[in-house]
Amino acid sequence: MRFLSVASEELAEAAAWYESRSVGLGARFLNAVEALLAKLDASPRRGARWDDPRLPAGVEVRRCPMRVFPFLV
């Protein structure tokens, strides 16, 4: 898997937002992201394919919703 820096920044911002709502919720969010990433690493085609005309030819992007948090990975 490869992440753009903007995606990493968005993840950090989301974790900070959850933490501001409830102590420990940011950590729960990050743990849930890590668990989903491990599942996606084991089964890369698990997420739905995301076709966007802005993507370079040959680049495959997939998105997978988190179960507890309203967030796509």
Secondary structure, DSSP 8 states (H G I E B T S, - for coil): ----HHHHHHHHHHHHHHHHHSTTHHHHHHHHHHHHHHHHHHSTT-SEE---TTS-TT---EE-B-SSSS-B-
